[in-house]
Amino acid sequence: MPHTIMISGHAGLPKGLTFNDLNQSVTVTLEVDKLYGVIVWADCNLDTNHAQSYLSSVIKGLSLRDGLNLINKEIENHYYGKAQATLLSAILDAYKQYKTPHVVK
């Protein structure tokens, strides 16, 4: 049985900003350690593989148990793409999933 859980969050892109015709929103998936809430892996549907793997490198090792302040600060300090606010919203949505009673015990 895995010691991690997978959660996801979604956020719509602002008007006028689209990655392509198929993606009108950003999806973030987080693999999280059940015991400590530490992000083991992160992925998203940003346009390039580089941007996708960069997100993981920025927030990997941070704990959701500590809230979103540090995670948001790391993204704000390291990711300067036009979709930054949307990415933060998608992470907030994933965090809300993490905080639901059936996920956190």
Backbone hydrogen bonds in HBPLUS format (Angstrom, degrees):
<---DONOR---> <-ACCEPTOR-->    atom                        ^
c    i                          cat <-CA-CA->   ^        H-A-AA   ^      H-
h    n   atom  resd res      DA  || num        DHA   H-A  angle D-A-AA Bond
n    s   type  num  typ     dist DA aas  dist angle  dist       angle   num
A0034-LYS N   A0003-HIS O   2.94 MM  31  5.81 175.1  1.94 144.9 146.5     1
A0005-ILE N   A0032-VAL O   2.77 MM  27  5.27 150.8  1.86 145.6 154.7     2
A0032-VAL N   A0005-ILE O   2.81 MM  27  5.27 162.7  1.84 154.8 160.6     3
A0007-ILE N   A0030-LEU O   2.93 MM  23  5.33 160.7  1.97 150.9 156.9     4
A0030-LEU N   A0007-ILE O   2.79 MM  23  5.33 163.6  1.82 157.0 161.7     5
A0009-GLY N   A0028-VAL O   2.83 MM  19  5.24 148.3  1.93 148.6 158.3     6
A0028-VAL N   A0009-GLY O   2.86 MM  19  5.24 161.9  1.90 152.0 157.7     7
A0011-ALA N   A0026-VAL O   2.97 MM  15  5.35 140.2  2.14 146.1 156.6     8
A0026-VAL N   A0011-ALA O   2.75 MM  15  5.35 163.1  1.78 161.7 164.1     9
A0013-LEU N   A0024-GLN O   3.14 MM  11  5.90 170.1  2.15 141.6 139.0    10
A0017-LEU N   A0014-PRO O   3.10 MM   3  5.71 158.2  2.15 142.6 142.6    11
A0045-ASN N   A0027-THR O   3.24 MM  18  5.83 131.4  2.49 147.9 158.5    12
A0029-THR N   A0043-ASP O   2.85 MM  14  5.25 162.4  1.88 141.3 147.0    13
A0043-ASP N   A0029-THR O   2.90 MM  14  5.25 152.2  1.98 153.9 158.3    14
A0031-GLU N   A0041-TRP O   2.86 MM  10  5.11 172.1  1.86 151.7 154.2    15
A0040-VAL N   A0031-GLU O   2.73 MM   9  5.45 155.9  1.78 152.2 159.7    16
A0041-TRP N   A0031-GLU O   3.38 MM  10  5.11 155.5  2.44 133.2 134.3    17
A0033-ASP N   A0038-VAL O   2.84 MM   5  5.19 165.3  1.87 151.9 153.8    18
A0037-GLY N   A0033-ASP O   2.89 MM   4  5.05 139.9  2.05 139.1 145.9    19
A0064-LEU N   A0037-GLY O   2.77 MM  27  5.11 164.9  1.79 141.9 138.4    20
A0039-ILE N   A0062-LEU O   2.78 MM  23  5.68 164.6  1.80 163.8 164.9    21
A0061-GLY N   A0039-ILE O   2.84 MM  22  5.30 167.8  1.86 148.6 152.9    22
A0052-GLN N   A0048-THR O   3.08 MM   4  6.36 157.5  2.13 147.2 153.8    23
A0053-SER N   A0049-ASN O   2.91 MM   4  6.15 167.3  1.92 156.3 158.2    24
A0054-TYR N   A0050-HIS O   2.85 MM   4  5.93 146.5  1.96 145.1 155.6    25
A0055-LEU N   A0051-ALA O   3.12 MM   4  6.30 155.7  2.18 145.6 149.6    26
A0057-SER N   A0053-SER O   3.09 MM   4  6.41 157.5  2.14 147.3 153.2    27
A0058-VAL N   A0054-TYR O   2.99 MM   4  6.24 142.9  2.13 150.6 160.7    28
A0058-VAL N   A0055-LEU O   3.13 MM   3  5.22 127.6  2.42  97.6 111.2    29
A0059-ILE N   A0055-LEU O   3.16 MM   4  6.46 156.3  2.22 157.2 162.1    30
A0060-LYS N   A0056-SER O   2.82 MM   4  5.40 141.1  1.97 151.2 157.4    31
A0062-LEU N   A0059-ILE O   3.15 MM   3  5.72 164.3  2.17 137.2 138.6    32
A0066-ASP N   A0063-SER O   3.21 MM   3  5.62 155.3  2.28 105.6 112.3    33
A0067-GLY N   A0064-LEU O   2.99 MM   3  5.22 163.1  2.02 112.2 115.7    34
A0072-ASN N   A0068-LEU O   2.77 MM   4  5.80 173.7  1.77 165.4 167.2    35
A0073-LYS N   A0069-ASN O   2.92 MM   4  6.06 159.0  1.97 146.6 153.2    36
A0074-GLU N   A0070-LEU O   2.88 MM   4  6.08 159.1  1.92 150.9 155.9    37
A0075-ILE N   A0071-ILE O   3.09 MM   4  6.38 160.5  2.13 151.2 156.1    38
A0076-GLU N   A0072-ASN O   2.82 MM   4  6.03 167.8  1.84 156.1 160.0    39
A0077-ASN N   A0073-LYS O   2.87 MM   4  5.98 144.7  1.99 145.5 154.6    40
A0078-HIS N   A0074-GLU O   3.05 MM   4  6.06 123.7  2.38 137.6 150.4    41
A0078-HIS N   A0075-ILE O   3.20 MM   3  5.21 143.4  2.34  98.9 109.3    42
A0079-TYR N   A0075-ILE O   2.77 MM   4  5.28 162.7  1.80 151.7 153.3    43
A0084-GLN N   A0081-GLY O   3.17 MM   3  5.56 150.9  2.26 121.3 119.9    44
A0087-LEU N   A0083-ALA O   2.82 MM   4  6.01 156.7  1.87 159.7 167.1    45
A0088-LEU N   A0084-GLN O   2.94 MM   4  6.24 158.4  1.99 153.7 159.2    46
A0089-SER N   A0085-ALA O   2.98 MM   4  6.22 149.2  2.08 140.8 149.3    47
A0090-ALA N   A0086-THR O   2.92 MM   4  6.19 152.4  2.00 147.9 155.1    48
A0091-ILE N   A0087-LEU O   3.00 MM   4  6.27 151.7  2.08 147.0 154.7    49
A0092-LEU N   A0088-LEU O   2.94 MM   4  6.20 151.1  2.03 142.7 150.9    50
A0093-ASP N   A0089-SER O   2.96 MM   4  6.25 152.4  2.04 144.2 151.5    51
A0094-ALA N   A0090-ALA O   2.99 MM   4  6.29 154.2  2.06 143.7 150.4    52
A0095-TYR N   A0091-ILE O   2.84 MM   4  6.06 153.8  1.90 147.5 155.4    53
A0096-LYS N   A0092-LEU O   2.94 MM   4  6.24 150.4  2.03 147.4 154.8    54
A0097-GLN N   A0093-ASP O   3.18 MM   4  6.53 146.8  2.29 140.8 149.2    55
A0097-GLN N   A0094-ALA O   3.07 MM   3  5.05 118.6  2.46  93.4 108.6    56
A0098-TYR N   A0094-ALA O   2.93 MM   4  6.31 153.1  2.00 147.4 155.4    57
A0099-LYS N   A0095-TYR O   2.93 MM   4  6.22 147.4  2.04 148.5 157.0    58
A0100-THR N   A0097-GLN O   3.25 MM   3  5.44 159.0  2.30 104.6 110.9    59
A0103-VAL N   A0100-THR O   2.97 MM   3  5.59 156.3  2.02 122.1 129.5    60
A0104-VAL N   A0100-THR O   3.25 MM   4  6.48 163.7  2.28 164.5 166.8    61
